[in-house]
Structure formats: structure tokens, C-alpha cells
Amino acid sequence: MTGGPTVAVPVPGPGPDEATARRRFVTVSFLFWLPIGMSIATGVLLFTERGMGLAAIAGFYAVHSLTAAAMELPTGGLSDVIGRRPVLAIAGLLNLTAFTLIGLGAAGWAIALGMGLMGLARALSSGPAEAWYVDTVHAHAGPGADLRTGLARGGSATSAALALGTLLGGGLPWLLGLVPGLAEWLADATGGLVILLSVPALLGALVEVVFVLYVLSALTEPPRPRAGVRGIVGGVPAAIAAGLRLGARDVLIRRILLTASAAGAALAALELLTPGRAAALMGTAESGALVFAGLACAGFLCHALGSQLAPLVARFAGGSERAVLVSLGLVTLGLTLLGLTAHSMSPLATATAVTGYGLVYLGLGAAGPNENDLLHRRVDASGRATALSVQSLSLQLVAAGAGLAAGALPPGRLPWLLAATAVLAAALLWLRRAAPAKPLLRPDRRGHDEPPPENTPPSTPVTAPATGGTAGQFPDTATQETRPHARPS
């Protein structure tokens, strides 16, 4: 491109091999999500114990969601300009501060500030780790290297961290409560700042220290051109603008973004409606919360299993696109089962609903790595984190809207079936294979699922148009990938 700021591109150089990069990516994914999982089971209860009403608690979570959504694209562009490692380290430090504020804060402003910092950290983290992994594998083995295995293991690590964190966060206060006098001693020794329910958040802050140290030591990057204030200010908006053009110019990327939106609707329904169903089944809020914690843990494990099975699904289905179609079919089936059993508490209906819950997470877990594989083969290193942020933004915005809609609808089958319809519509988009993106993609950058451009000899590079990107810049018509997701929590 001419006339615009140049996004910093890593200089080729030696780096870790594929196995080492995969192992480091998995470790980073696990360490980042473990503290978040620990906060899931006790978050609302901790705020309630601090004297906050439901309206205030809803406001705290709104601060988190809105901050994450507002900062998705700017922070994705920042990672593409200054590097993956510094952005991830900043995210860890923000989470360290956030968990400390949430664990110790007795005032509403402290909790709100902590939730806002956590939302900012979420936005910062939604692309750099995965972008680092793909950049490293491409640098070591070329753009045709297998990505599904590493992406699948990263998704499994995320889900395992959330599952383990949920169990730790829910069980640790209960176990500590069995120690005679411990709760009173903690409150007296800290002036009431530390209570049993705040222990998971404070333990999460310690995990964040480990996360930051590991990121700084393990995620080595090739040197980038030094980016001053002027370069950052000029480069980030350019990366954001390129990210916003992704869905408009490439059919496959548009499908991926719409699929992320449908996943957001599915997750919003699960997060909003399942706790109430668990409480109604058990008869009390406390026992319902315990059941929901166990169910959430099982869901995360199903997500991890789906991520592990993603490469196998792609092989049997005949490619990543067909694998996404099959996976979204499982999600649609799961949501339909949850909707059909919404008015019954019989053992058969309960077992069917639990099965549907597991199918939703299993399908989302299998879809994610295959979507990511398609996306990463369309966007180059200069815009990879921005592309991931666009996908995460699509998921989060639709999840927020779908959650509000589900809460306004009468309880019962309708909210579940509407979510199932949204996922089914996304699945239908994958019935036809997308045509390969001809501009800017040279034969050495095409993925396994992409045939050579029509009438282009295999040895002839596809020349970029005059207004397109130049080598090392963010292509205008690229297709890339990801996350959960991501909103796995």
C-alpha cells in the first residue's frame, strides 16, 4: 500500500521448532485462562458478600464486556505493530491488578475498576498468543505447515484450564471453610479485606505472575523495526481499518465472522439460562450453583475434547470447511435438545438437556480449530492479531445482544430455539465451498484446502493489484482466523 503507515513486520530469523512452539502456545493458553476459570464459580457470590445488589453486579459485568468490546480492534492492531510478547505481558499485568482489586476491594468503584481492567486484558489477549504460534510455525516450516493440531491443543488447554479453574474456585472456599476459625482469622487479620470467597481471586493474581514471567521468557520473537510513538499511532489505525475490511472483501472470512456471531448467541443462551434451570431443578440457589459449577466444568471438558477431535473431524469430513459444517450441526442439535426439554424436570428430560449441553460445547470445540485453520491461511503475519480481534469482537457483540434478548423473552423454549436457529443459519453458510481468494495469495501461501487460482499456472505468482498490499503488509482481501472463543467462559 502507498500513502499509509507501514505495519511493523517481524524480520525472519531463527526460532523454536513446531513442537516447541506448540508446547509454549498450549502452556500460555492454560496459564491465561486458569485464573479466569477460578473466578467463575465465586464471582457473583463474592460481590454479594461485599454487600452489592444484583443491579450493581450486572453493572460490573457490563463494564467488563463493554471494555473488552470497545478495545478489541485497537489492541489487536497494537499487537501487530509492537509485537505479540509485550502485549501479552501487559495483559497479564492488567489481570494481576484486576484480580487483586476484585479479591480485596470492598467498594463498588474498586470492583468496577477491576472488571474494567480484566476486560481490557481480555481484549489484549484475544489474538497475540495464537498469532505468535502461527507466525513461529510458518517461519520454521513454511505457510503450508499443519496448524490444526496446535490450534486444537491450544483450545483444549483453554477448556481444561477453565474446567480446573471452575472446580478450584468453587471448591477452595468450601474446603477452607472446614478449617475451624480460619474465616474469622482471615477477616480479623486483614481488616475484613480477605474473606474465604476472595481467596480464588487472590490465588489467580499469583498465577498471573507466573503467566507474565513465562510469556517474557518463552515467547521469543524475531526483532521488529523499532516503533516509536508516531509509528504506533499511525500503524494501529491502519491495522484496524484493514481488519474492518476483512468481512466485506472475502467470502470465507465473512463466513467465519458470522459463525463467530452465531457461537456468541449460543454461549449467551447457555450462560444466561442454564444457572436458572439448575436452581429450579435442585430447589435452592445454593445447590443449583453447585450443580451449575459441575455442569460448567463438564462443558469445558467437552469443549477440550472437541478441540482435540478437530483434526480428525476435518479428515473424515474432507476438509476444514466441511468440518465446521458438521460441528455446527452438533451445536444446533444440542441447543434444540435444551429447548425441547425446557418445560420438564423429569429424569429423562434432565438427561436429554445435559446431553444437549455437552453437544453444544463439543461442537464449538471442534469448529474452532478448523475455522482458525482456514483464517490463518488467508491473512499474513502483519495483520494476524487484528484478524483474531475482529472475530472475537463479532462473538462478543452478538453475545451481549443475544443475552439481552434472551433475558427479555419469556422463559421456556423460545430463547433456546432462537439460538439454535442462529447456529443453523451459520451452518448453512458452509454447504458450498468458498472460492479461493485470488488477489494477494501466492501459491506458496495457499492452504491445503485451497485449489490454485483458475487459469493461473502453478509456478506463476498471483500479482497484487496496484491498490493492494505489498509484501509484508496486511492484505486487503486476506482470509485468516480465530478464538472462543473466543468466549469459552
Secondary structure, DSSP 8 states (H G I E B T S, - for coil): --SS-------------HHHHHHHHHHHHHHHHHHHHHHHTTHHHHHHHTT--HHHHHHHHHHHHHHHHHHHHHHHHHHHHH-HHHHHHHHHHHHHHHHHHHHH--SHHHHHHHHHHHHHHHHHHSSHHHHHHHHHHHHHH-TTS--HHHHHHHHHHHHHHHHHHHHHHHHHHHHHHTSTTHHHHHHHHTTTS--GGGHHHHHHHHHHHHHHHHHHHH----------HHHHHHHHHHHHHHHHTHHHH-HHHHHHHHHHHHHHHHHHHHHHHHHHHHHHHHSSHHHHHHHHHHHHHHHHHHHHHHHHHHHHHHHHHTSHHHHHHHHHHHHHHHHHHHHHTTT--SHHHHHHHHHHHHHHHHHHHHHHHHHHHHHHTTS-GGGHHHHHHHHHHHHHHHHHHHHHHHHHS-SSHHHHHHHHHHHHHHHHTTSS------TT--GGG--TT----TT--TTS-----TTS--TTS--TT------S-S---
